[in-house]
Amino acid sequence: MTKLIVAKFGGSAIGIDGISIPLVIDRINDLKKDSKIIAVFSAPLTIQNGKKCSLTDVILEQGRNVESGKKANLDVIKSCYEKIMKFVNSENKEDCQKSIDLFLKKAETALDEALLKKEFANEVRSRSLAFSGEILISHVMNYILRSNGIKSSAVSYDDWPIITDQNIESTNFLASKSRENLGKTAKLVDENEVVVIGGFIGKTPEGVITTYERGGSDRTAADLGILFHKKYETRIDFEKDSSVVSADPKIVESGLTEVDELSYNEARLAGMFGMKILDPIAIKEIVENGVDMPIIVTNMKEPSKNTTIKRVPDSKNGHPIKIVTGKENCAIFKIETNAAQKLLISLEKDKRYSEYIILSPFTKDGVEFSRILFLDADYIKRNEKYFLGFDPLASITYNRGVITLIGDEMWRVQQVASRTSAKIGEVGLNILNMDAQEETSRIIIVIEDSKDSIRKAINVIHQEISKINFI
């Protein structure tokens, strides 16, 4: 069976104003030696007001401007693509410039519509983001690859293979509909060394442009793997600036260890709880579609350093606790257990939302209450009316942070719950809830989200882990 690598290059892989594109080309040349490639690109990074940001953030700011009555200004976007154009040779430069002008005109038209309506939302928002970011960079990267002698083609939005539901701004992948629309993309994969596509973007069966939530390019890569895994020996490759280590290096500065392998479950939990490995919904979609394919997280600058994510890892060597991580800006929703089940069914079927953890219940005045930990308090704030509709007397507690330890075989670690909780107390933090389950090998510690509390807790637990014995 022919090999296929779905390689995802995020904004940091492309670099500020495309500075890392030569490295991207080197990686693609290396990967395509024995495999066909689908290259998924996120929107590039640039500098605005002295700070690094994604072109997605630039457009979102312009969206806020048009809502307040100011005409959009795409100068920052245009400047970024002008700098990226230096990687296009003279033979492809004219066509590439035409593509840039065409797509930025579409983005500008969408922003003008938002200005008239004083509303930057739904399809107008999606079009603005797609035509200035992911779809445009995919076409520009196609010309850059061709300029470097690589036989490549970009997927046209008319033939888009990622078909989604009607949730425009936080859409959901429809695998069966996508398979029906896969023909032209499959033909491109057959005929080329590399096929280029923008991440984050979807399309309803009726042709309305949609977007995943932030981090959605990871989902695009996973979705393409799902669609092609029966025809090709498929793997997904996330090209990043490091492989996976035992904690976020921006939080823990010393004593980090490299993680060679993770299970799907471990990777999903780590992503849910703040590790920027991959979007946890990408793993969820792979599992839901019954697919078993390896995911490689590669240090693009040093490709020999990588982490393999599999349904069941090959090796069980090393410390059973692989990662210590945490999440700020969480919320706890307390609701009568009788009403909780209806909420959970609605979240799954109507919202297709799964970024929550069910904590242990409690009983008060003879009534049992369920506690649901939501890992994105902003989602609750945006949808308070929806949540309280299931139980008007339910309560929401904001300002919560959570720390968790990742390891499917954590049961092999002696005294882990007592020693980690003691260490949190030693640095002056109060544990508000601790949920430990032998069956799921999961420990969740909830504390108040204030100042640097999460950072302090992660550091002290990470330091303690190496001292704890395991079977």
KAFEN-V529504 format. One record per helix or strand. SS is the DSSP state (H for helix, E for strand). FROM is the first residue (numbers start at 0). LEN is the number of residues. If there is no record, write none. Layout:
# KAFEN-V529504
ss->{SS SS}
from->{FROM FROM}
len->{LEN LEN}
This chain:
# KAFEN-V529504
ss->{E H E H E E E H H H H H E H E E H H E E E H E E E E H H E E E H E E H H E H E H E E H E}
from->{2 10 15 20 35 44 50 54 74 89 121 133 151 156 162 172 174 182 193 200 208 215 232 244 257 260 263 279 294 305 322 336 355 366 376 383 394 409 412 415 430 441 452 469}
len->{7 4 1 11 6 4 4 13 13 28 11 14 3 3 2 1 6 9 5 4 3 13 8 1 1 3 9 9 5 5 14 15 9 8 6 5 12 3 1 11 7 7 13 1}
